[in-house]
Amino acid sequence: MEAKIINDPIWGPIELHPLCIRIIDTPQFQRLRYIKQLGGISLVYPGACHCRFEHSIGTSYLARSLGLELQKNLAMLDEPNKPDITDKEILCLEVAGLCHDLGHGPFSHLFDQLFIPKFKKPGDQKAWEHEDATLNMLNSIFKNITWNDYLEDEDIEFIKNLIKKPDEKEQKNPSLNENPDEKEQKKPSLNEKPDEKEQKKPSLNEKTDEKEQKKHCLYEKTDEKEQKKHFLYEIIANGLNKIDVDKWDYFSRDCHMLGLHHNFQCKRSIKLARVVKHGKEWHISYPKSEYYNLFDMFYTRYTLYRQAYHHPVAKAVEMMITDAFVKANKCLLFPPNKQRYQTCYLKHLSKNTYDFFGRKLEVEICWDCIKNLARVF
């Protein structure tokens, strides 16, 4: 399979790696065509009808562009013990940027911020995040495509860590919480043999935890080489200063589709980006001359939140869509409720017709619920 070139309305011609084409052709990625980038905002701004599909491709392009620029600048850097970026790592950045939003639900953030909390149980401590579903979908994708001609198992773990970096606190908390449970379990069964089984279970869990930690430690701060690679985590999802290619794409794309003006130029930031050593760590940095351009980036973010993301009418629409989802939750689920759905709504359609029009009819039924709720409000 050869690389392909597609024309993007924001970034122009984009060349896609053959591995990226294999991922795009999967059902997990194709479903992003039906997930709107801005949720219910399209009912306020008619032009905001773009989807996660094109945003993911744009993020992949920017991740590759920034990685190549940093690779070139590091090669010219005259400093001992400097880090480097391999071609395989750039491919990992490209794949991670392509797959970072795979786990989004219907209407994007409406699903995880408004709909999911409606069904959160009191005992649930950790909220569901779309990154968790992204990692699960990524696992299923790599089980069904050929990837070992370009990547290895270590690279797959690196891609997952680029999308959602493992938190050290989350790895430590379960082990701390296991000790009180073990003590409580030991008290009622002092003379029983199950105590031995209970003692064996934590040892098995510890072995699995050690295997997972070894996988995650490939690009963590465990030795000098991995410490130098820490800046790679700042390209797609930058938890340090929120300057990353994911935001660069959806800022530019959302402004274009919403009809809003912005002055931020991300391609200029890519050209001026450098990997600089701060103390013992290497981070992506920008010169002082880039101050006003980065200020425009954050001002663009403020403008989008003020005029679009937090628009009062858009928020009201999203609340009504959420109420419609809650009411239609039992009817619009996949099996085991698929048979009930067919008998309730699709008696007059054959099986082939249902397979072809099923998604469209689900949208129409959901839209009827929204219109009925709108009458109430």
N, C-alpha and C positions, 0 to 999 in steps of 0.2 A: 504494500500500500504506500502510495506517495503522499507527500504533503499537499494540502489544498489551500486555496486562497479564497477568502470570502470578503465581501465588501460591507464594512460596518459604517452606519451613518455618523458615528462620532469619530472613530479613529481611522477610517478609510480602509484600504486593503489590509487584511490580517492573514498571515500565513500560519496554518495550523499543523502541528506535528502529527505524524501518522498515529501515534498512541492517543493523542487527543481526539482524533477522528473516530477511533474505535470507541472511546468513551462516549462521545456525542451520539453515536448510533445506538446506544443502549436505551431501553425503555426508562430506566431510572433518570437518565438525563433528558430524554425527550419530554417527560412530564413537565419539565420547567417551562415548556411553551405555553402551558395552560395556567401558570401561576403568575399573577400580575405583580410587578415590582412594587407598586405603591398601594396595593389593596383597594380599599373603597374610594381612594382619592380620585380615581378615574370618573366617578360619578359627579365630581365637582369640577375637575379639569378634564375635559373630553380628550385632550391629546395625551394624557398620561396612561396610555394603554400598552406600554411596553412590558415585557415579561422578564423573569429571572434568566431565561435562556440567553438572550443577548447580553445581559449584564455579566453572566458567568464567562462568556467568551471574551468580553472586553477586559475583565479582570485578569484573565489568563494572559492576554496580550500585554497588559501593563506590567504584570509580574515578570514576564520574560524580558521585556524591554529594560526594566530596572535592574534585573539580574545581570544582563549582558553589559550594561553600563558600569555597574560595580565591578564586574569581572575585568573589564578593560582598565579601569582606574587602579585596581589592586595590582595588576600586572606591571604598571608603570611606577608603582610606589617603591621608593628606595628605602626600605626599612627592614631590619632583621626580624625574623620570626613573624612576618606578616601573614595574615590568613589568605586563602585563595578560594575561588569558586570554580568548581568543576562543571563541565558541560552536563553531566548527569544531575547535578544539583539544580541547574537551571531548568532542566526538564521537569524535575520534581516541583519546582516553583510554578511552572506552567500548568502542570496537572492539578496542583493544589488550588491555584486560582480558578481553574475551570470547575472544580468540584466543591468549592467551599460553601455553596448554597444548595446543595442537593437535598437537604432535609427540610426545606421550607414547606409548610402546609398551605392550604388554600388561602388566598389573599395575603400571603407572606406573613408579616409580623402580627397581623390580626389574629392568626391562628394560635400562636404561642403566647401572645400577650393578653388577649381578651378571651379566647375560647377555652384554651387549656386550663386556665385558673378556675373556670367554672366547675370543673370536675376534679379539682385537686382535693385529695383526702387530707384530713387533719394531721395524720401521722407522717405525711410526705414532707421531708425536710428539703430535698433538692428539687428545684423546679425543672420541668422539662425544657430543654433547649434544642433548637433545630440543629446545632452542631452534633448532638448525640445521634440524631437520625441520619445526619450526613455521613458519619463514620460507619453506621450500619449499612447504608446504601453503597458506600465505597467498597466495603467488604464483599457485598454481593456482585458488584461490577467486576472486581478483579477475579472473582471465581468463574465468571462467564466469558471473559475476554482473554486474549493472549497478550501478555505484558512482559514476560521474562526475556524477550529478545531486546528490550531496552532497559529494564529495571531489575533489581534484585529485591529480596525480602526486606533488607534493611532500608531500601529506598521507599518501600510502601509504608513502613513505620514512620519514616521521616515526613512523608506527605501527610499522614494523619496528624502528626505533631504540629505541622505547619497550619493545619486547619483549626485544631484545638490543642493547644499545648497542655500537657498534663500538669496539674497543679500539685505541688508537693504537699499542701495541706490536705487535699482530698485523699492522698495516698497514706498519710499518717493517721488521719482521724479514724478510719475503720479499725486499725490495729489497736487504737486507744479504746475504742468502744467495745472491742471484743472481750477485753479483760473482765469488766463487770458482768457481762453475760455469762462468761465461763464460771465466775464465782457463784452466781445465782444458780447455775445449773448443777454445780457440785454439791450445794447444800442439801437439796432434797434427796440426792442419790449418793449416799456415802458408802454403802455396802454393796452396791450393784455393779455389775460389769459394764453397763453403759458408760460409766465414767471413763473407762479406757477408750471407748469409741469417741467420746467427746474430746478427750485429750488428743486423739489422732486427727480429728477434723481440722483443728487449727494448724497442725503441722502441714496438712495437705494444702490448706489455703496459703500458708506461708510460702510453700514451694511455687504455687501458681503466681503469688505476688512477686516472688523473686524473678520468675521468667518475664513477667510483664515489666518489671523495673529494668531488667536487662535490655528489653526492646526499647523502652523509652529513654534509656541512658545513652543510646547511640549518638544523639546530638545534644545531650544535656551537659551541664557543667561538671563533668567528672574528671577530665584531664585537660591539659593545655590546648590540645587540638580542638576538642569539642567546645571549650570556652571561647575560642576564636570564632566559631561558627554561630555564636549566639545572635549575631545581627541578622541572620537569615529569617529569624522569627518575626522581624520587624517589617517585612515586605508586604505580607498579605493581611495579617491582623496584628497591628502594632499596639500592644498594651502599654507601651511606655509613654508615647506622646500622641497616639491616635492619628499619626500621619502614615497612611498605607495606601496601597493601590486599590483596595476594595472601595474605599471612600472616594478616591480620585475618579473611579469610573462612575459610580452612581451619582456623585455630585454633577459631573458633566452631563451624564445621560438624563438625569431627572430634570435639570435645568433646560436642556434642549427640548424634552417632550412636554414640559410644563409651560414653556414659552417665557422662562425667566432668564434674565441676563446675569452673567457672572464674569469676573475678570481673572479668575485663577487659571493658570497655565501649568498643568501637571507635567507636560513634556519638558518644560524649562526646569522643573524640579528634578526630573530624571537625569537631565544632562549635568546638573550641578551637584548631584548626590555623591557623597564620599563615605567610605568606611574609615572612621577615626577611632583611635584608641583613647578611651576615657578610663583612667586608672588601670585596672587589669582587664577590662572588657572592651570589646570592639562594637561600636554602634554606628548606625547610619546617621550622618550629620549633613548639615547644609551651611553654606557660607553666609555671612552677614548680609550680603547683597540680596539673598533670597528671603529676607525677613518679610517684606511687604507682600510678596507673592504668597507666602504661607499664611500671612494675615488675611489675604483675600480668600484663601481656602476655608479658614474658620468662619469668616464673615459669610461666605456662601452657605456654609452649614447652618448658620444662624438664620439666614434668609429663607432657606428651605423649610426649616422647622416652623418659622413664624408664618409663612404664607401658604404652606402646603401640608406638611406633615401634621401640624397641630391646628389645621383649619377647623373651626367649630362645626361647620356643616359636614366636613369629611369625618370628624369624630362621631357625630350623630349617626351618620350613615353606617360607620363601622360597628357602632353599638347595635343598630338594627340588624345588620348582617349576623353579628354574633348571636343575637336572640333567635334569629331564624335558624342558625346552625344548631343551637341548643334544642329547639323544638323539633327539628328534623333529624336529630342525631340517631334515633332508633330506626328511622326509615331509610336513611341514606348511607348506612354502613354497608360494607362488603360482607361476604359470608360470615356468620350464619344467617344474616337477615336478607341475603340476596333473593331468596325464594319469596319471602314476604313482600319485598319490593316489587318483584315481577308480578305477583298476583294482585297487588294493590293498584299499580299504576300502568302496567304494560300488558294487560290481558289481550288487547287487540293487536299486539305486535308479535311477529314470529321471532325465533331466536336470533336469526341473522340480522333482522332489523334492530333488535335490542342491542346487539353487539355494536352496530354501526351508529345508532342514535342514542345509545345509553348515556354517554357523557352530556350530550346536548339537553336531553330531557331532565337529567339531574339538575342542570343549571336552571332550566325553566321552572322546575318545581321549587327550587330554592328561591328564585326570583319572585314567584307567587307569594311565598312566605314573607319576603321582604316587603312587598307591596301591601300585604295585609297588616303587617306591623306598622308600616308607615301611616296607614289610615288611623290606627289607634293613637299614634303620637300626634 
